[in-house]
Amino acid sequence: MVTTMAIGISATMLLAMPQQADGLNGVPASRFAHFQKGVNMSHWFSQWGDLTPARFTSYVTERDMDLIRQAGFDHVRLPFNPDPFWNDADPAKIRPVPLSYYKKAVEGFLKRGLAVVVDMHPEDPFKNRIATDDAFVAKAAAFWRAFAKEMASFDPERVMLEIMNEPSIDGRGAKDPVRRWHQINTQLAKAIREGAPRHTIVAAGGGWTGVDQFDTLEPIPLRNVVYNFHCYDPFVFTHQGATWGWDMSRLMKAVPYPSSPEAVQPAIAASDPKVRDILIGYGNERWNRARLRSHLKKAADWAAKHRVYLTCNEFGVYIPNAPRESRLAWLRDMASVLREYRIGWAMWDYAGGFAVALGEPGKRTMDRDVLKALGL
């Protein structure tokens, strides 16, 4: 009877239950409570061509950290590109200058009562190597072991360590991408655990970390692990006008949310004729809160099945071509569905193309409408 009932528990039923005092999968409930409402600190220690001390000291200031705390966020996700820290001859010897600036950033957020997700956020050359090169995986493990040891002095209640952002192993030469990533995921997680035994690890699938990863994602054989996904669905809406990734995105503008056949007509008129059929399909799909809720249920069901905590470490809408009211409506729906499923979240991003903060470094102000949409 007990087994039958456990198997029959739905995501909604499980996540509506009061959480056990000791949490899930070895993650204390009190710890996970610090990672409910976050924002990504993009383009600071990652996603920038010139990652130097000048960048580290100027792009985000103490004033920015104060703004984030005052806005009501409880944590930040702090991506770092491993390249500036990397010593290929001996990856366990982390370059001290960028490390000192990164640790200072972590300290600054912790000082303000903000928790931090330490996120390894590499570029394509790193991902290409790790997909097929076992020797490079061993180097990455040595790097993570050493980097985690540097993070181990920070409060484990407020600092989590994320294995790797969007590995996207598919298409990089791995013969069995799912199995390959599970092996890499496990190896890197064990290295992190050796370096920081008390800290929670954040793990995800080996693709672009979307909801579809839960079709094949296998939990790693460790406890004290939280699982992560990203959601930019529907991509037609969230990435309209983007100049990277899917070529069709840059041809779209004025794409609305929610979608319907009637609602997309202005977007069809405003966008390149090449994307007409795509926009018609988007309108027919009728994306709204109910569809988002159904879409995210796959993630919530997976977490319920494995009895683990789940976080959505990226979601957002690219600003330039998106109608403002549609963007706010999507953020409102996403945040409310994530709250309903008790999924922690971190919006993408603080001051980039999806920003919650507007203006130049040192002079930024928060977009109050976005904060309201997020429930802050």
C-alpha positions, 0 to 999 in steps of 0.5 A: 500500500505504501509503495502504491501510494508513493508511486501515485503522488503527483507533482502538485500533490507532493510539492503542496505538502509541507516539506520535511524538516530535514529537506530532500535528498540531503539538502536541508529545507532551511538551506533551500529556502535561501534560493527561492528568488534570484537574479543572474549576474551575467557578463561580469565574470563570463560572457565577455571578451575582456575578462580582466581586473578592470571588468571585475571591478567596474561592471557590478558595484557595491551599489548594485549589490545593495539594489539587488538586496533592496529589491527583494531578491534572496540570492544571485547566480554568479556565472564564471567562465573558467578560462581566466582562472585556468592553468592548462599545465596544472588545472589544480593551480587556479590563477590567483588574480581572477580568483581573488576578485571572484571571491570578493564578489561572493563575499560582497553578496553574502555580506548583504544577506544574499545567497550565491550560486557559484556557476561554471559557465564556459564557452564553446571551446571548453564544451567541445573539449569536454564532450569527447576528451577524457583527459580534459574531463580529468583536468576539469575535475581537478580544476573544480576540486581546487575551485570548490576548495576555495569556496569551501570557506563560505557558508554552505547554507548560502553558497551552492556550486553548479557543475556546468551551465548548458553543456550542450553535449549533443552535436559535439562528437560524443557517441552517446551524449546522454550516457557521456554527460551522466559520466561527466556530471558524476565525475565533476560532482564527485570532485566538487564534493571532495573540495567542498564536502558540506556544500550543495551541488547543482546539477542538470542535463547535458543539453541546453538544460531545457524542460525536455532534459527530464526525458533522459536525465538520470540523477547522479549517485550523490546526495545533497544535490539540487537539480536545475533547468532553464526555461525560455519557452516559447522561444519564438516569443522570448528570443525575438530579435536575438542576434545569436542562436537560431537565425529566425529569431533576428527576423521577428519583432512585436511577437505577443504573449499570450498567443492566439491566431488573432494576437499574432497578426501584428507580429506577422505584419511587422516581421520578415515574411520568412517567419510568417509560418512560424508565427502562425504556428506560435499563434495556434499553440495558444501559449498562456499561463495554463500552457506554461503550467502544463509545460513545467509539470514535466520538470515538477513530476521528475523532481517529485519522482526522485524527491529532490529540490528543483530550481529554474536558474534561467528564464527571461525575455530578450528586451529589444523587440518584445512588447513590454506588456507581453514581457511583463505578462510572461514573467508574471506567469512564469514566476507564479507557476514556479512558486506554485510548484515550489521551484526556486528560480533565478531570472536572466538577468541583472543588467544584460539584454533581459535586464531587471536593472537599467542604466550604466554601471554605478548608476543603475535603477531597478525596473519596478514593473519587472520586480512587480511581475516577479512578485517582488 
